[in-house]
Amino acid sequence: MSTETLTDAVVTGLVADATAAPSMHNAQPWLFHYGRRSRTLVLRADFERRMPEADPSTRALHIGCGAALLNLRVSAAHHGLDAVTALLPSPSEPALLASVRLDDHPDTPLGPSGEALRALHPAIADRHTSRYPFDEQAIPDDVRARLAAAAGAEGADFAFLAGPHLETVLGLIRDAEGYDRGDPAREAEQEHWARNTKSDAPVDGIPDYAFGPRDATERATNRDFAGTVPLAGRPRVRFERRPQLALLSTGGDRPADWLRAGQALERVLLTATLEQVSTSFATQPLEWPDLRWVLRDPVHGAGHPQMIIRLGYGPRGPHTPRRPLDRVLTIEP
């Protein structure tokens, strides 16, 4: 790709791929600014979309923005561009999360790391959160190893839960879901991001068609966006008996670590998508400090838990809405 072909249309395409990333309650808490002269995209946090009840530290907000940043890097590689990335380039500006300079070297191959990112690009459009039941088929060891390697490439640890540790985490998820239901402020915050598509044409949040069915045994790990209000016509079905859960952790627990966790998370999700593995999240206990630290393996656990991922074989899940690009991207004249 030559300098002349890095057009505004290409930049817009890069950001469209970036914004396909998941974020807490699909709030999409990101803003992008592109400078033509510097050939640099700047990622900022949109703190107006923070969740002061469930995410007062903005840890989850940073993770969502980190996921968008990984998609941006993947898209850049797809276009033959090097994405020279700096996290938190201006410590005095907490909203300035990353800068990405787009370099092209038409006569130089991307290299192994760039090719590895490029290979993930088809999964961006196919990755969706699935709040549906998965079957009982175990994810093979070689696929598990590739998922762990994907997280490791972004500086995070990824481990499937098993035995007593899995049972403990399943109990914590159910406890946290109950705590959420007993907290009117959190319940109202979640309700704010749930969308009724009969009356709205949503551009963010979780639309009712993506809530998924209710678990007939009341043991599902998914967050129930219907809350305490029954959703007419919503089916009740049995979810998998033994959910396959994995914990993603980082060595530190500061904004830069959260951004790395988001990039690792999205790299895992894209890799899973290419492996025909469906995914969703069970983040409820991460949002209660007293529960978050219990998530670590009591024997071998280290680091800071950042995400709980549910994986398996089943429906991929529906597309959820995205904000129009003219609301999240500005291009310097």
Secondary structure, DSSP 4 states (H G I P E B T S, - for coil): --GGG--HHHHHHHHHHHTTS--GGG---EEEEEETTTTEEEEEE-GGG--TTT-TT-HHHHHHHHHHHHHHHHHHHHTTEEEEEEESS-TT-TTEEEEEEEEE-TTS---HHHHHHHTTHHHHHH--B--S---SPPPPHHHHHHHHHHHHHTT-EEEE--HHHHHHHHHHHHHHHHHHHT-HHHHHHHHHTEE-TTT---SSSEEGGGS-PEETTS---S--TTTTSPPTT--EE---SS-EEEEEEES--SHHHHHHHHHHHHHHHHHHHHTT-EEEE--GGGGSHHHHGGGS-TTT--SEEEEEEEEESS----------HHHHEEE--
